[in-house]
Amino acid sequence: MSKSHLCRLAMAGVLFTAATGAFAQASSPVSSATLTAIKSRGVLNCGVIGSAPNFSLPDSTGVMRGLDADLCRATAAAALGDANKVKFINLTPAQRLVAVQSGEVDVSYSQITWTLARESKSGVQFTGTYFFDTYGVLVPKALKVTNAKKLDGGSICMITGPGETNASEFFGNIKVRYKPVAFSEGEQLRKAFLAKRCDAAFHSLAALAAFKGTLGAQSNDYELLPETHALEPLAGVVRKGDDRWFDIVRYTLNAMINAEELGVNSKNVKSMASSTNSDVKRLLGTDSDLGPSMGLDKAWAANIIAQVGNYGEVFDRTFGTVGMPRAQNRLAAKGGLLYAVPMR
């Protein structure tokens, strides 16, 4: 063998050793400054709207309820092992990204639509779509309006900022003139609509359906028009720069979806710990190091499921109570858009 060939082999060995060493270093657990801060204070600071039925709204005893609230609890269960260790911080739509950027909240579940511009310009990352929404229009039946084109010249209640932008696009596309009546918060919008300060409400379809469902017998006095506008993938938000915390929040949601796919829920999670199914064993930490790979306990996902539930359980106790169908929020295996990234 020539001397030059030996040199090339030696160099290749050096490069391979360096590459494998770098790979080993990269694949080892990386600490999270956010997780460290959360553990130090003993509570997760989670941003929510706080006035949105079925997303985040205190019940009669003051306990925050809804899909967003339960995702906060699930994140706390993953990070701290206790779903109750959450401090809910109410945010207006204008504050949602600012609170994440400034560090006021560790994560925000506040009905924020995942968009390219928000992620590229605002110093935040979206951790995964937890609810596929769209914009809709709610009108009183007494108005005798069967489609949005018949609202020409009417007054429309909406949310300041994104609501105004989407209303302009929606009504512009169908060539309908309207008078915007904008509010900073959903509760203000709902009160104004019921007080007949506007002819119709233009808002998140899920929020409108949930609102209609809270009206009891009066709900029959209102109807949702058939037209919808835009795709609104709602996602959790964290600050850019802490990749390990991003992983934790992303896979908290993923674990809830995966649990539903595997038939693991809050009622059977303890018995499922003895399952021989390899996917279940990895999810519940009986045969994997998925939790430790993110700086968490092996039982991180089991804690989420036991204390909060799988995705289907959470949806059923929030939106199921108002009769809203899961539609695109069904599992992909059942015709929806939700499916989990492989947990391995």
C-alpha positions as CSV (number, residue, x, y, z in Angstrom):
1,M,0.0,0.0,0.0
2,S,1.4,3.4,-1.0
3,K,2.4,6.0,1.6
4,S,0.0,8.5,0.1
5,H,-2.9,6.0,0.4
6,L,-2.0,5.3,4.1
7,C,-2.1,9.0,4.7
8,R,-5.5,9.3,3.2
9,L,-6.8,6.4,5.3
10,A,-5.3,8.0,8.4
11,M,-6.9,11.3,7.6
12,A,-10.3,9.6,7.0
13,G,-10.0,8.0,10.4
14,V,-9.4,11.3,12.0
15,L,-12.4,12.9,10.2
16,F,-14.6,9.9,11.1
17,T,-13.6,10.1,14.8
18,A,-14.2,13.9,14.8
19,A,-17.6,13.4,13.1
20,T,-18.7,10.7,15.5
21,G,-17.5,12.7,18.5
22,A,-19.5,15.7,17.3
23,F,-22.5,13.5,16.7
24,A,-22.3,12.1,20.2
25,Q,-21.9,15.5,21.7
26,A,-24.9,16.9,19.7
27,S,-27.1,13.9,20.6
28,S,-26.5,14.3,24.4
29,P,-29.2,16.1,26.5
30,V,-29.0,19.8,26.3
31,S,-30.1,21.9,29.2
32,S,-32.9,24.5,29.0
33,A,-32.6,27.8,30.7
34,T,-36.4,28.1,30.6
35,L,-36.9,24.7,32.2
36,T,-34.3,25.5,34.9
37,A,-36.2,28.8,35.7
38,I,-39.5,27.0,35.8
39,K,-38.2,24.4,38.2
40,S,-36.6,27.1,40.4
41,R,-39.8,29.0,40.8
42,G,-41.9,25.8,41.0
43,V,-44.6,27.0,38.6
44,L,-45.2,27.4,34.8
45,N,-46.1,30.9,33.7
46,C,-48.6,30.3,30.8
47,G,-50.3,32.9,28.7
48,V,-54.0,32.6,27.9
49,I,-56.8,34.9,26.7
50,G,-58.7,34.2,29.9
51,S,-62.1,35.3,28.5
52,A,-62.6,32.8,25.6
53,P,-65.3,30.1,26.2
54,N,-64.0,26.6,25.7
55,F,-60.4,27.9,25.2
56,S,-59.7,29.7,28.5
57,L,-62.4,31.0,30.8
58,P,-62.7,30.7,34.6
59,D,-65.6,28.6,35.9
60,S,-68.0,29.5,38.7
61,T,-65.3,28.7,41.2
62,G,-62.6,30.6,39.5
63,V,-60.8,27.6,38.0
64,M,-59.5,28.3,34.5
65,R,-61.1,25.9,32.0
66,G,-60.8,25.1,28.3
67,L,-58.5,23.6,25.7
68,D,-55.8,26.3,26.0
69,A,-55.9,26.0,29.8
70,D,-55.5,22.2,29.7
71,L,-52.5,22.5,27.3
72,C,-50.9,24.8,29.9
73,R,-51.6,22.1,32.6
74,A,-50.2,19.4,30.3
75,T,-47.0,21.4,29.9
76,A,-46.7,21.8,33.6
77,A,-47.3,18.0,34.1
78,A,-44.4,17.3,31.7
79,A,-42.0,19.9,33.1
80,L,-42.8,19.7,36.8
81,G,-44.8,16.5,37.2
82,D,-47.8,18.4,38.5
83,A,-50.5,19.8,36.2
84,N,-51.7,22.2,38.9
85,K,-48.4,24.1,39.0
86,V,-49.5,26.7,36.5
87,K,-49.9,30.5,36.8
88,F,-52.4,31.6,34.2
89,I,-51.5,35.1,32.8
90,N,-54.4,36.7,30.9
91,L,-53.3,38.4,27.6
92,T,-55.1,40.6,25.1
93,P,-54.5,39.7,21.4
94,A,-52.0,42.5,21.2
95,Q,-50.0,41.2,24.1
96,R,-49.8,37.6,23.1
97,L,-46.4,37.6,21.3
98,V,-44.9,40.4,23.4
99,A,-45.4,38.5,26.6
100,V,-43.5,35.5,25.1
101,Q,-40.7,37.7,23.7
102,S,-40.2,39.5,27.0
103,G,-40.2,36.3,29.1
104,E,-43.3,37.3,31.0
105,V,-44.7,33.8,30.1
106,D,-42.8,30.6,29.4
107,V,-45.3,29.5,26.8
108,S,-48.5,30.9,25.4
109,Y,-51.7,29.1,24.4
110,S,-53.8,32.0,23.5
111,Q,-55.5,31.2,20.2
112,I,-52.5,32.4,18.2
113,T,-52.5,31.6,14.5
114,W,-49.3,30.2,13.2
115,T,-48.0,32.4,10.3
116,L,-44.7,32.8,8.6
117,A,-44.4,36.5,9.4
118,R,-45.0,36.0,13.1
119,E,-42.4,33.3,13.3
120,S,-39.8,35.0,11.1
121,K,-40.2,38.5,12.6
122,S,-41.3,38.2,16.2
123,G,-38.6,36.2,17.9
124,V,-40.9,33.3,18.6
125,Q,-41.4,29.7,17.5
126,F,-44.7,27.8,17.1
127,T,-44.6,24.4,18.7
128,G,-47.3,22.6,16.7
129,T,-50.9,23.1,15.6
130,Y,-53.3,22.0,18.4
131,F,-56.5,23.3,16.8
132,F,-57.4,23.8,13.2
133,D,-59.7,26.8,13.0
134,T,-61.1,29.3,10.5
135,Y,-63.1,32.6,10.5
136,G,-66.9,32.6,10.5
137,V,-69.8,34.9,10.7
138,L,-72.6,34.8,13.4
139,V,-75.8,36.6,12.9
140,P,-79.2,36.9,14.6
141,K,-81.9,34.9,12.8
142,A,-84.2,37.9,13.1
143,L,-81.9,39.6,10.6
144,K,-83.0,37.0,8.0
145,V,-79.5,36.9,6.4
146,T,-78.7,33.5,4.8
147,N,-75.3,34.4,3.4
148,A,-72.6,36.9,4.0
149,K,-73.3,38.8,0.7
150,K,-76.6,40.0,2.3
151,L,-74.6,41.9,5.0
152,D,-73.8,44.7,2.5
153,G,-73.7,48.0,4.4
154,G,-74.0,46.3,7.8
155,S,-71.9,46.8,10.9
156,I,-69.6,44.0,11.9
157,C,-68.1,43.2,15.3
158,M,-64.5,42.0,15.2
159,I,-61.2,41.8,17.1
160,T,-58.7,44.6,16.6
161,G,-55.7,43.6,14.5
162,P,-56.0,40.1,13.0
163,G,-59.8,40.3,13.0
164,E,-59.7,43.6,11.1
165,T,-57.2,42.3,8.5
166,N,-59.1,39.1,7.9
167,A,-62.5,40.9,7.7
168,S,-61.0,43.3,5.1
169,E,-59.9,40.3,3.0
170,F,-63.1,38.3,3.5
171,F,-65.6,41.1,2.7
172,G,-63.4,42.5,0.1
173,N,-63.3,39.2,-1.8
174,I,-67.1,39.0,-1.8
175,K,-67.4,42.8,-2.6
176,V,-69.4,43.6,0.5
177,R,-69.3,47.1,2.1
178,Y,-69.3,47.0,5.9
179,K,-68.8,49.2,9.0
180,P,-66.1,47.7,11.3
181,V,-66.8,47.7,15.1
182,A,-63.5,46.6,16.6
183,F,-62.7,45.4,20.1
184,S,-59.5,44.4,21.8
185,E,-61.0,41.4,23.6
186,G,-63.4,38.7,22.8
187,E,-65.6,39.4,25.8
188,Q,-66.1,43.0,24.7
189,L,-67.1,41.7,21.2
190,R,-69.6,39.2,22.6
191,K,-71.3,41.8,24.9
192,A,-71.5,44.3,22.0
193,F,-73.0,41.7,19.7
194,L,-75.7,40.7,22.2
195,A,-76.4,44.4,22.8
196,K,-77.1,44.8,19.1
197,R,-74.2,47.2,18.6
198,C,-73.5,45.4,15.3
199,D,-75.4,43.3,12.8
200,A,-73.0,40.4,12.8
201,A,-69.9,39.0,14.5
202,F,-66.8,38.1,12.5
203,H,-64.5,35.9,14.6
204,S,-62.9,32.5,15.0
205,L,-65.4,29.9,14.0
206,A,-64.6,27.8,17.1
207,A,-65.0,30.9,19.3
208,L,-68.3,31.8,17.7
209,A,-69.6,28.2,18.0
210,A,-68.5,28.0,21.7
211,F,-70.1,31.4,22.4
212,K,-73.4,30.3,20.8
213,G,-73.3,27.2,22.9
214,T,-73.1,29.2,26.1
215,L,-76.4,31.0,25.3
216,G,-78.7,28.2,26.3
217,A,-82.2,28.4,24.9
218,Q,-81.2,31.8,23.4
219,S,-78.7,30.1,21.1
220,N,-81.5,29.2,18.8
221,D,-81.9,32.9,18.0
222,Y,-78.5,32.9,16.2
223,E,-77.0,31.1,13.3
224,L,-73.6,30.7,11.7
225,L,-73.4,31.6,8.1
226,P,-72.1,29.0,5.6
227,E,-69.1,31.0,4.4
228,T,-65.7,30.8,6.2
229,H,-62.4,32.5,5.6
230,A,-58.8,31.6,5.8
231,L,-57.0,28.8,7.5
232,E,-56.3,29.4,11.1
233,P,-53.9,26.8,12.6
234,L,-53.7,27.7,16.3
235,A,-50.4,26.8,17.9
236,G,-48.5,27.1,21.2
237,V,-45.7,29.7,21.2
238,V,-42.3,29.9,22.9
239,R,-39.3,32.2,22.6
240,K,-36.6,31.4,20.0
241,G,-33.2,30.5,21.4
242,D,-34.1,27.7,23.8
243,D,-34.3,24.7,21.6
244,R,-34.7,22.2,24.4
245,W,-37.8,24.0,25.9
246,F,-39.2,24.1,22.3
247,D,-38.8,20.3,22.2
248,I,-40.6,19.9,25.5
249,V,-43.6,22.0,24.6
250,R,-43.9,20.5,21.1
251,Y,-43.8,16.9,22.3
252,T,-46.2,17.6,25.1
253,L,-48.9,18.1,22.5
254,N,-47.5,15.2,20.4
255,A,-47.7,12.9,23.4
256,M,-51.4,13.8,23.9
257,I,-52.2,13.0,20.3
258,N,-50.2,9.8,20.3
259,A,-51.9,8.7,23.4
260,E,-55.3,9.0,21.7
261,E,-54.0,7.1,18.7
262,L,-52.8,4.3,20.9
263,G,-56.0,4.2,23.0
264,V,-54.2,5.4,26.2
265,N,-56.3,7.7,28.3
266,S,-56.5,9.1,31.9
267,K,-58.6,6.1,33.0
268,N,-56.4,3.3,31.7
269,V,-52.9,4.8,31.7
270,K,-51.9,2.9,34.9
271,S,-52.9,-0.5,33.5
272,M,-51.4,0.3,30.1
273,A,-48.0,0.6,31.8
274,S,-47.8,-3.2,31.6
275,S,-48.6,-3.2,27.9
276,T,-46.3,-5.2,25.6
277,N,-47.0,-2.8,22.7
278,S,-43.6,-1.2,21.9
279,D,-45.2,2.2,21.0
280,V,-47.1,2.3,24.3
281,K,-44.0,1.3,26.2
282,R,-42.0,4.1,24.7
283,L,-44.7,6.7,25.3
284,L,-45.2,5.8,28.9
285,G,-41.5,5.5,29.6
286,T,-41.3,1.9,30.5
287,D,-39.0,1.1,27.7
288,S,-37.3,4.3,26.5
289,D,-35.3,7.4,27.5
290,L,-37.5,9.9,25.6
291,G,-38.1,11.9,28.7
292,P,-34.5,12.0,29.9
293,S,-33.4,13.0,26.3
294,M,-35.3,16.3,26.9
295,G,-34.2,16.7,30.6
296,L,-37.5,15.3,31.9
297,D,-38.5,12.3,34.0
298,K,-39.2,9.0,32.3
299,A,-42.9,9.3,33.3
300,W,-43.3,12.8,31.7
301,A,-45.9,11.6,29.2
302,A,-47.7,9.3,31.7
303,N,-48.0,12.3,34.0
304,I,-49.6,14.3,31.2
305,I,-52.1,11.6,30.3
306,A,-53.0,10.7,33.9
307,Q,-53.4,14.3,35.1
308,V,-54.9,16.0,32.0
309,G,-55.8,13.3,29.5
310,N,-55.2,12.5,25.8
311,Y,-56.2,15.0,23.1
312,G,-59.6,13.5,22.5
313,E,-60.5,13.6,26.2
314,V,-59.5,17.3,26.4
315,F,-61.5,18.1,23.3
316,D,-64.6,16.3,24.5
317,R,-64.7,18.1,27.8
318,T,-64.2,21.5,26.2
319,F,-65.8,21.7,22.8
320,G,-67.8,18.5,23.1
321,T,-70.0,20.0,25.8
322,V,-71.3,22.7,23.4
323,G,-72.0,20.1,20.6
324,M,-69.2,21.3,18.3
325,P,-68.0,18.4,16.0
326,R,-64.3,17.6,15.9
327,A,-64.3,18.0,12.1
328,Q,-60.7,18.6,11.0
329,N,-59.5,18.2,14.6
330,R,-60.2,14.5,14.4
331,L,-57.3,12.0,14.2
332,A,-56.0,11.5,10.7
333,A,-57.0,7.8,10.9
334,K,-60.6,9.1,11.3
335,G,-60.5,11.7,8.5
336,G,-59.0,14.6,10.4
337,L,-55.7,16.5,10.3
338,L,-54.2,15.4,13.6
339,Y,-51.5,12.8,13.9
340,A,-48.4,12.4,16.1
341,V,-44.8,12.5,15.1
342,P,-43.3,9.0,15.8
343,M,-42.3,8.8,19.5
344,R,-39.1,7.0,19.1
